[in-house]
Every structure is written in C-alpha cells, then in structure tokens.
C-alpha cells in the first residue's frame, strides 16, 4: 500500500496545486471585456474604439493580452478593435467543436457576427495567422484584409511532434493536464520565453496574463488540441492560397526561431493569389507584437489600402 501512496501523493498534490493555480490566475486576471455566445462557445472579447473593425487573433496557447495594451489603444484611435480569447483560452469556454483550424475560425466568425460586424480586417499572430488566412479563404466576403504577423503558413517538423500527444486523449489526457502541465511548464517556461523572444530579451518581472494562462490545465489541453491537427489543417489550406483574392500583408522577423521567415513568410507573395506585401524586419524575432508594435500598426494601415 505504501508503494501506491508514494505514487499517488505527488500526483494528488500536483492536481490540487493546478486547481489552486487556475483559481489564482482567474482572480488575478479577471475578464477585461464582455462575453458573447458564438455557436456554443462563450467567447470573451474586448471591444474598444470606433471605425472600421479589426479582429486581433492571438497565437497558440495565448490570450488577447498577447496584443499589448499600448498596441490595442493605438488601433482604437481609428478602428473598432475586437480582441478575442480563442475558444478554450483565457476566459473563453471550449465549446462543442473540435478546436482545429476550422472550429476556431467558425467560433470567431460567430462572435464577430454576434457583435454586429459583417466585414473586418483580421490580424493574426503565429498560429493566429493560420486562422486569419483560413478565414479569408473560407469567407472572403467577410474579410477586408489580412495581416499575418510572424506567421505559420506551411507544415513543418515542429507540427509533426504534436501529432500523437496523449494530453488530448480522453481520461489520461485530463490526468496529464492536471498533474504534469504546471510543474513541467514552470521548469520549461524560461527556455520557451527566451526562444520566442530572440534576438530581444524576454521580459522580466511578475508574469502577466500571457505568461500565466498557458499553464492553466484546460487551456493547455485546448492548445494541444489546436496543434495536434495543425499540420494537416495547414497543408489543406496551402493548396488553396492561389485562389485567394483578399489583400495580405506579411510581417516577419529575420531572426524568428519559432516560425522562420525564410520558410513561412518569404514564399507567400508567390503563393497568395491576391495582392500581397511582405516585410521582413532585421534583428527581429517572433514576438513582434511586443518588440515592433508600431510596425504592426503600420502593416494594418498598408493592408487596408492594398489592391
């Protein structure tokens, strides 16, 4: 019996710690916007400003605050800014759909429609760019332009490693999420933050929502569900790029280690059927939303006039 206890006690302790961590994160970072019903998903959205509508779509494991406050406020001077927590992330519920690319896009479209908007410019970062591109392919009449920031645009080896992740399996996946994600994540977070921030320094200080929410067990499972299917989802949409007609601006960092510009960003002008402008920033990495916010705002302005 004591042998079972040696196994059970650490796992039980970790599960209680994960429950306490989720409660603490939700208390420390309460909702900043409102909730809308979007096809069975209770979507947390922040709506500010007035003018043409732009939708801000965060990347894998992120939250709407991945778009810094200063960037959202700058855009709100001239636009209606709709920043979303994607399904299963931040304060949004998972909903009934599988969280593949199509399920994410459908939930965001439903949320935008519920807010009364019929045509928007979509700004997607990293995995969020995958969703922005799919939105333009599936419903071009709804998308005035796309800005893809540090985008993933093609399948790559990193996607394949997630294909058989047991964390999304029924039963055992929940056990893994509630017992292993928090302790392992706390160990690995330092390395992943510095990898993403390169060549800039990763921000220090107390963690904000962008660093805190990814270690919440249900959000990590939602993230895993996203990336488990992303290789096939991206391969499917690559074949459709030539049919696109929506204006696209691609903004990338030359030193991006997460979605290297030479593989993901630079081929897009030749692949995208609509007007496409590419800008690759020197001495810049993956986290352009924080390191080059002014360039992101400028890219949105260019996208809106690109024909």
N, C-alpha and C positions, 0 to 999 in steps of 0.2 A: 504493500500500500504506500509506503513512504517513497518508493520509486516513482509511482504515479504522481505523488504530491510534488516531487522535485520538478516534474514536467508541468503540472497543472498550475502551480502557484505563480511562476513567472508569466505564463500566458494570461492568467486571470488578472494579474497586476497590470500587465500591459493593456489589456482590454479596458479596465477601469480608468487607466491613465488616458487612453484615447477618447473615452466618453467625456472625461473631465476637460480634455483639451478642446474638443468640439464645442462644448458649452462655453468655455472661456473665450474662444475665438469669436463666437457669435455675440457674446456680450460686449467684448471689446470693440468689435467692428460691426455695429448694427447696420441695417439697411440704410442706404443713402438716397434711395429713390422710392418708387412705387412698385406695386405688383399688378401684372395683367395676366389674364387667363389666355393661354396660347395653345390651343389644341391639346388640352390636358396637362400642360406644363404651367406651373405658377411662376412666371418669369419676373425676376427682379430687374427693373430698368430705371435708369436715371435719365430724365428728360429736362434739358435746360436750353435757354436761348430761344431765338426765333429766326425764321428764314428757311432756306432750302434745307431739307432734312439729310443728316449724315448719320450712319449707324456705325458704331465702334465695336468691333468684334475681337475679343482677346484671344490669345493663343492657348495651347494645350496646358491644362492644369491651372489656368489663370482666373482672374476676376476682372470686373470692369475697371477697377483702380489700376490695372496694368497701364491704362492710358492715364498719365499723371494729371492731377488736378489742374495744373497750370495749362496743360495742353487742352483739356476739356473746356476750361474757361475761355481760352483764346478762341477756340472754334465757336463757342456760344455767342461771341460778339456778332457773328454774321450768319450763324446757322442754328437750326434746331438740332441739338445734339442728343442722340439716343444711344446711350452706353448700356450694354446688356451684360448680365451674368448669364452665360450659356447654360443650357439645361444640365442640372447636376452640379453646377459650380456656384460658388458664393452662396447667395440666398435663394437661388432658383431651384425648384424641385426637379427631380429627374424626369418625371412624366412617363407616359406609357410607351413611347417609341424607343427603339434601339438607338443608342447615341452614335450612329455612324454619321457620315457627312450629310446624307440626305435628311436624317432625323434632326440634326442640328439646324440645318437650313430651314426646314419646314417650321420648326418652333420659332425661329427668329422672324420669318415671314409672317406667321400668325400674330406675333407680338406687335410688329410694325403695323399690320392691318388693324389690330385692335386699338392702336393709338391714333388711327385715322389717317395714316400716310399711305399713299399709293406709289410714290416714286422716290427713291432715296439714292444717295451715294454711299457705297459700302467700303469701309476701311478695315482691312483685316491684317492682323499681325501674326506671322508664323503659321501655325495651324489655322488661325482665324482667316488667313489669306486663302487657304484651301476652300473655306466656306464661302468667302466673298466671291471667288471665281465660280464656284458651283452655283451660287445664287444668280449670277449674271448669265450662266449657261442655261439654267432651268427656267428662269423668269426674266428675260431681258427687258420686257416691258416695265418691270418694277425697278430696274437698276439704271440710274443715270450715268454712273461711272464707278470704277473700282480703283482703289489704291491698295496695292499689295506691299506691305512693309515686312522686310526680311522674310520673304515668303517661302513656303514649301510648295513646289509646283510639280515635282516629279517623284516617283517612288525611289527610295534609296535604302541602303543597307540597314540604317537605323530603324526603319519601319519594320523590317522583317523580324527583328529581335523581339518585337512585342507580339508577334502573331499567336504564340501559344501560351500567353500569360495566364496562369491559373487564377489570378486575382479576380477575373471576371466570371469564373465558374460559379454555379450555384453552390451554396453551402460552404465549401472550402474557401471560396473567394472572399466571402464575408469574414471568415475566421482570419485569413491572412490580412485583410484590410484593418481589422480592429486590433490585431496583436502585433503586427510587424511593421506597418507603414510608419507609425510615429517614431519608434526607436531607430529604425534604419534611416528614415528620412532626416532625422536630426543629425545623424552622422554624415550623410551624403550631401545635405543641402549646401554646405560650404563649397564643396567642389563644383556642384552644378551651377551655383550662382556665379562663381568666378569663370567657369567655362562659358556661360551665356554672356557675361559682361565683357569679356575680352574683345578688344585690347584696352578698354576702360577698366577702372577699378570697380568692383562690386560695391554697392552702397553699404555702409555700416549702420550702426545704431539699432534700436529696437525694431523687430520685424513689423512691417505694415501688412495690410490685407493680402498683398501679392505674395508675400512670403509665408503668411500664416495659414491661409486657406488650403494650399495644396497638400498639407499634412493632415487635414481632416479626412477621416477614413472614407465616408461616402463620396467625397469629391475625388479622392484618388482613384476609387473604383470607376467613377464617371470618366476621368481622364484615361484610365486604362482601356475602357470600352471604346473611347474615341480612337486611340492609337492602334488598338488591336486590328481594326479594319481599314486603317488609313491607306495602307499600301495598295489594296485592291481598289479602294474608292478613288485614289489619285490617279491610278493607271487608267481607270474608266474615263475620267474627265480629260486627261491629256489628249485622248483621241478626239475630243470634241473642241479643243482650243481653236482649231482652224475655222470652225463655224461661228465663232463669237463675233459680235459686232459692237459690243459695249466698249467705250473708251477705258483704257487701262494705263495707270502709271505704276511702275515697279520701282520701289526704293529699297536698296540693299547696302550692306556694309562689306567692304572689300575683305575684312578680316573676320567675317562671321564664321564661327566654328560649328554652329548648330545647323543652319541651312546655308551652306557655302554658296556665295553669289555666282561663282563660275558655273555651278551645276544647276541651280534653281532659277536665279534671276536673269542672267545674261542671255539664255536662249529664248526668253519669252517674246521679244519683238518679232522674231522669225516664226514663232509658233501661233501667236494670237492673231485671229482673223480681223479683229477690229483695230482702231487706232491704238498704238502702244508706245509709251515713252519709258525709257529705262534710265535710272540714275544710280550709279554705284558710288558710294561715299568712301573716300580713302580714310584709313586709320579709324574705321568704324566697325562695330560688330553686330551682334544680334539684337541688342536692346536699344534700338533706335528710338523707341517711344520716349525713353528717358534721356538718352545721350544726345539726340538730334531732333528734339520736338519741333523746332522751327522748320526743319526740313520736311517733317511730316505735314505740317500745316501748309507749307508751300506746295507740296505734292498734291494735296487735296485741291488747292486752287487751280493747279495746272490740269488736273483730271477733269474739272468742271468746264474747262474751255477747250479740251482736246477733241478734235473732229477728224 
